[in-house]
Amino acid sequence: MYVDIVETLHVTLSPSGRPLAAFANGMIAFTAKVSGVPDLLLQLGCPGGISNAVSLPTFHPCVRLNRWRDRPGELSFVPPDGRFTLAGYEVDLLGPAALDAFSTSTPANAAPKLNIPATVSVQTSLGPRGDDFEVRLQINPRFKGKTSSPLPSSTSSFSGRGGLGKGLGAAGFGASSATGTTAAPAMDGMVIHIPLPSSVKTVVNLKTARGTGEAAFQPAESRVRWAINSREIAVLMSSDRGTGAGVLAILRGTVVGHDDNDDNEGDASQPFSTNTYDYDDDQTGSYQDEKSSDDPAKSRAGTGVDVVKRNKVLMPSCATVSFTVKGWLPSGIKVESLAVDQKRSKGLGAGVQPYKGVKYLCVSRKGIETRC
């Protein structure tokens, strides 16, 4: 019998990094491969209590709702054969007092704190022309995967499993063979997306000023994609010296709009002169005067302030982070126990103890968004 708990992050941060909203949508998947008809009791635990953390729960028809209503956190059920979704829920990571932090009487440093693996920030309109931007990725030092931390953990009667069943993988985020445990969570498939306006033709000078990874401009989606695999994340984590500030990776680039490209194509957009002159006419002086007084390149260049304003509309408005973390849940929910009721069960045989396994997985599918 296997229990897989998967939580999907949905976090929105202000330009200053202040959390505006933070939710985790959870799903409890159960796999039963037991002969007979087992009657099970699954007990969940959470700091502060399940009833205070979980909201909007949904259950499989096999779950006895009266047991959950009387004792929140306890799921009594007779599982069907195979894999199925046992329950679903939602967790507000900011807590019930999150709205109080936005009051004018609340100090700025009293904003709710989030324990999430990574955040991103964007600085725009950099450089003398205002066409440069910088993306900063901050990785939480708690997710080194080397030392134990107060993360959701299973009891001694459970065994960690190397992978989830079908349908819960994260191949879309570059999942690899890396395994994670509750004592050493493994982060993988880090991808940062920077959406750009459709008026951006390309992004040049795209490079990682600090850190590593592969970054490229995707014109079809009008965005920059910055991918960092698990090995590169481990290299970044090794640079942390235990200061608690985490590790920082920086990506920089320069946007080029369609208008900028036209200006650099040898003034091809300017019409050619069609005036003709006779050999006997003395038009040389007036022609030179006209040319000197009408300089199209000079008129298009404008002032530096005009260039910065024009490039401001080409800047990104947000950035998102995608990743997977094996062995950790943002809500702190954990499986306390999974017991078999021998009296109610049928066909198990006396003294039979089925194998039990539990696994935790956190997924962010562009779930962490920072606005500019």
C-alpha positions in Angstrom: 0.0 0.0 0.0 1.5 3.3 -1.1 0.5 6.9 -0.2 1.6 9.8 -2.4 0.9 13.3 -1.4 1.5 16.0 -4.1 1.1 19.7 -3.5 1.1 22.3 -6.2 2.3 25.8 -5.3 0.5 29.0 -6.4 2.4 32.1 -5.0 2.2 35.7 -6.1 4.8 38.2 -4.9 4.9 41.9 -5.2 8.0 43.7 -6.8 9.4 44.2 -3.3 9.1 40.4 -2.6 6.1 40.7 -0.3 3.7 37.8 -0.6 0.3 38.8 -2.0 -1.2 35.3 -2.2 0.1 31.8 -1.4 -1.8 28.6 -1.8 -1.0 24.9 -2.1 -3.4 22.5 -3.7 -2.9 19.1 -2.4 -3.8 15.6 -3.7 -3.5 12.3 -1.8 -3.1 9.4 -4.2 -3.4 5.9 -2.8 -2.3 2.6 -4.4 -3.7 -0.7 -3.0 -2.3 -4.0 -4.2 -3.5 -6.3 -1.4 -5.5 -9.5 -1.7 -8.7 -9.5 0.2 -10.7 -6.5 1.4 -8.6 -4.4 3.8 -10.2 -1.8 6.1 -7.7 1.1 6.6 -7.3 4.1 8.8 -4.9 6.8 7.5 -4.0 9.5 10.0 -2.6 12.9 8.8 -0.8 15.4 10.9 0.2 19.1 10.5 1.7 21.8 12.6 -1.2 23.7 14.2 -3.7 21.0 13.4 -5.3 19.6 10.3 -8.5 21.4 10.9 -6.8 24.8 11.0 -4.7 24.2 7.9 -6.8 22.2 5.4 -9.8 23.8 3.6 -12.1 22.7 0.9 -11.4 19.0 1.3 -12.8 16.5 -1.2 -12.9 12.7 -0.8 -13.2 9.5 -2.8 -16.6 7.8 -2.3 -14.9 5.0 -0.3 -14.0 7.5 2.6 -16.3 7.5 5.6 -17.1 11.2 6.0 -18.4 10.9 9.5 -15.0 9.8 10.8 -13.3 12.9 9.2 -16.1 15.2 10.5 -15.7 13.9 14.1 -11.9 13.6 14.0 -10.3 15.8 11.3 -7.2 14.2 9.9 -8.4 10.6 10.1 -9.4 8.9 6.9 -11.3 5.6 7.3 -11.9 3.7 4.1 -11.9 0.5 2.2 -9.7 1.1 -0.9 -10.6 -0.2 -4.4 -7.9 -2.1 -6.2 -5.2 -0.2 -8.0 -4.4 3.5 -7.9 -7.0 6.2 -7.2 -7.2 9.7 -5.7 -8.1 9.4 -2.1 -8.6 13.1 -1.2 -7.9 16.6 -2.3 -7.5 19.8 -0.3 -6.3 23.4 -0.3 -4.0 25.2 2.2 -3.6 28.9 2.6 0.2 29.3 3.3 -0.2 32.8 4.6 -2.6 31.9 7.3 -5.9 33.5 8.4 -4.1 36.7 9.6 -2.6 37.4 6.2 -4.9 40.3 5.4 -3.8 42.1 8.6 -0.4 42.5 7.2 -1.7 44.8 4.5 -3.2 47.3 7.0 -1.6 50.7 7.1 -1.0 50.4 10.8 1.1 47.2 10.3 4.8 47.7 10.0 6.4 46.7 6.7 8.6 44.1 8.4 5.5 42.4 9.7 4.7 40.8 6.3 4.1 37.1 6.5 7.1 34.9 5.8 7.0 32.1 3.3 9.1 29.0 3.4 9.4 28.2 -0.3 12.4 26.7 -2.2 13.1 29.6 -4.6 12.0 33.1 -5.5 12.8 35.4 -8.4 13.0 39.2 -8.8 13.3 41.3 -12.0 15.0 44.7 -12.4 14.0 46.5 -15.6 15.1 49.6 -17.7 18.8 49.2 -16.9 21.7 50.6 -18.8 22.1 54.0 -20.5 19.3 53.2 -23.1 17.0 51.5 -20.6 16.9 48.3 -22.7 18.6 45.9 -20.2 16.9 43.7 -17.6 18.2 41.5 -14.8 16.7 38.4 -13.3 17.8 37.3 -9.8 17.0 33.8 -8.6 17.3 33.2 -4.9 17.4 29.6 -3.7 16.5 28.8 -0.1 19.5 27.3 1.8 17.2 24.8 3.6 17.0 22.8 0.4 20.6 21.8 0.1 19.7 18.1 0.4 22.6 17.5 2.8 21.3 18.1 6.3 18.1 17.2 8.0 15.5 19.9 8.6 12.0 20.0 10.1 10.2 18.6 7.0 7.3 16.2 6.7 8.6 12.8 7.6 7.1 9.3 7.8 7.1 7.1 10.8 9.4 4.1 11.2 6.7 1.8 9.8 7.0 3.5 6.4 9.6 3.0 3.8 10.7 5.7 1.3 10.1 4.9 -2.4 12.2 5.9 -5.3 9.4 7.1 -7.6 5.8 7.9 -7.9 3.3 5.9 -9.9 2.1 6.9 -13.4 0.4 10.3 -13.7 2.3 12.0 -10.9 5.7 12.4 -12.5 7.2 15.8 -13.4 8.7 15.0 -16.8 7.5 18.3 -18.1 10.0 20.0 -15.7 13.0 17.9 -16.6 12.6 15.3 -13.9 15.7 13.0 -13.6 16.6 10.0 -11.7 17.5 12.1 -8.6 15.7 10.8 -5.5 14.8 12.8 -2.4 13.9 11.9 1.2 12.3 13.9 4.0 15.7 14.3 5.6 17.3 15.5 2.4 14.8 16.9 -0.1 15.9 17.0 -3.7 15.2 19.9 -6.0 15.0 19.4 -9.7 13.7 20.8 -13.0 14.3 24.5 -12.1 12.9 26.6 -15.0 12.4 30.4 -15.0 10.1 32.0 -17.6 10.3 35.7 -18.3 7.3 36.8 -20.6 8.0 39.7 -22.9 5.7 42.0 -24.9 4.9 41.0 -28.5 6.7 44.1 -29.7 10.0 42.6 -28.7 11.8 41.1 -31.7 14.7 39.4 -29.9 16.9 39.5 -26.8 20.6 39.9 -27.2 23.5 39.6 -24.8 21.6 37.0 -22.9 24.0 35.5 -20.3 24.2 34.3 -16.7 26.3 36.9 -14.9 26.3 34.7 -11.9 25.4 31.1 -11.6 24.8 28.7 -14.5 22.1 27.2 -16.6 20.9 27.6 -20.2 18.9 30.6 -21.3 17.4 31.3 -24.6 14.8 33.6 -26.2 11.7 31.8 -27.6 10.2 34.1 -30.2 7.1 31.9 -30.7 6.1 32.3 -27.1 7.7 35.7 -26.7 9.5 34.8 -23.6 13.0 34.0 -22.2 13.4 30.5 -20.8 16.2 29.9 -18.2 16.6 26.2 -17.2 18.9 24.9 -14.4 19.1 21.1 -14.0 19.6 19.2 -10.7 23.4 19.0 -11.1 23.7 22.7 -11.7 21.5 23.4 -8.7 23.9 21.2 -6.6 26.8 23.3 -7.8 25.0 26.5 -6.8 24.1 25.0 -3.4 27.8 24.2 -2.7 28.6 27.9 -2.9 26.5 28.6 0.2 28.8 29.1 3.2 26.2 28.6 5.9 25.3 32.3 6.2 21.5 31.5 5.8 21.2 34.0 2.9 20.9 31.2 0.3 22.5 31.2 -3.1 21.9 33.7 -5.9 22.0 33.3 -9.7 21.7 36.2 -12.1 20.6 36.4 -15.7 21.0 39.5 -17.8 19.8 40.4 -21.3 19.0 43.3 -23.7 15.7 43.6 -25.5 15.5 44.7 -29.1 12.2 46.0 -30.5 11.0 45.9 -34.1 11.5 49.7 -34.4 15.1 49.4 -33.2 15.9 46.9 -35.8 14.4 49.1 -38.6 16.5 52.0 -37.5 19.7 50.0 -37.9 19.1 48.7 -41.4 20.8 51.5 -43.2 17.8 53.9 -43.2 16.1 51.6 -45.6 12.7 52.9 -44.5 13.5 56.4 -45.9 12.2 57.1 -49.4 14.8 57.8 -52.1 14.9 61.2 -53.8 13.3 61.3 -57.2 14.3 64.9 -58.1 16.1 65.3 -61.4 18.5 68.1 -62.4 19.6 69.4 -65.8 23.2 69.9 -66.6 22.6 73.6 -67.2 20.8 74.2 -63.9 22.9 75.3 -61.0 21.2 73.2 -58.3 24.2 72.0 -56.4 24.1 74.5 -53.6 20.4 74.1 -52.9 20.7 70.3 -53.0 23.5 70.3 -50.4 21.6 72.8 -48.2 18.5 70.6 -48.3 20.5 67.5 -47.4 22.3 69.2 -44.5 19.1 70.6 -43.0 17.1 67.3 -43.2 19.0 64.6 -41.3 16.6 61.7 -40.8 18.9 59.8 -38.5 19.2 62.7 -36.2 15.5 63.3 -36.1 14.8 59.7 -35.3 17.4 59.4 -32.6 15.8 61.8 -30.2 17.0 62.4 -26.7 18.2 59.8 -24.3 15.0 60.2 -22.3 12.9 59.4 -25.3 14.9 56.2 -25.9 14.5 55.1 -22.3 10.7 55.7 -22.5 10.5 53.8 -25.8 12.3 50.8 -24.4 10.3 50.8 -21.2 7.3 49.2 -23.0 9.6 46.4 -24.1 10.4 45.4 -20.5 9.1 42.2 -18.8 6.2 42.6 -16.4 6.8 39.4 -14.3 8.8 36.2 -14.0 7.7 32.7 -13.0 9.6 29.8 -11.4 8.9 26.1 -12.0 10.5 23.2 -10.1 9.9 20.0 -8.3 11.0 19.1 -4.8 10.9 15.4 -3.7 10.6 14.8 0.0 9.0 18.1 1.1 5.5 19.7 1.3 4.9 23.4 1.7 2.0 22.8 4.0 3.9 20.6 6.4 1.3 17.9 6.2 2.6 14.4 6.9 1.3 10.8 7.3 1.3 9.9 10.9 0.2 6.3 10.5 -1.6 3.8 8.2 -3.2 1.0 10.1 -5.2 -2.0 9.0 -8.3 -2.9 11.0 -8.0 -6.6 11.3 -11.5 -7.1 12.7 -13.2 -5.3 9.8 -10.9 -6.5 7.1 -11.7 -9.7 5.1 -9.5 -12.2 3.4 -6.2 -10.8 4.7 -5.2 -13.8 6.9 -4.2 -13.7 10.5 -1.0 -11.7 11.2 -0.6 -10.4 7.7 1.1 -6.9 7.6 1.1 -5.3 4.2 4.1 -3.3 3.0 3.5 0.5 3.4 5.2 3.3 1.7 4.8 7.1 1.6 6.2 9.9 -0.5 5.9 13.6 -0.7 6.3 15.8 -3.8 6.0 19.6 -4.2 5.4 20.9 -7.7 5.5 24.5 -9.1 4.2 24.8 -12.6 5.0 28.5 -13.1 3.4 28.7 -9.7 5.7 31.3 -8.1 5.2 34.6 -9.9 6.9 37.8 -9.1 5.5 41.0 -10.6 7.6 43.9 -11.7 
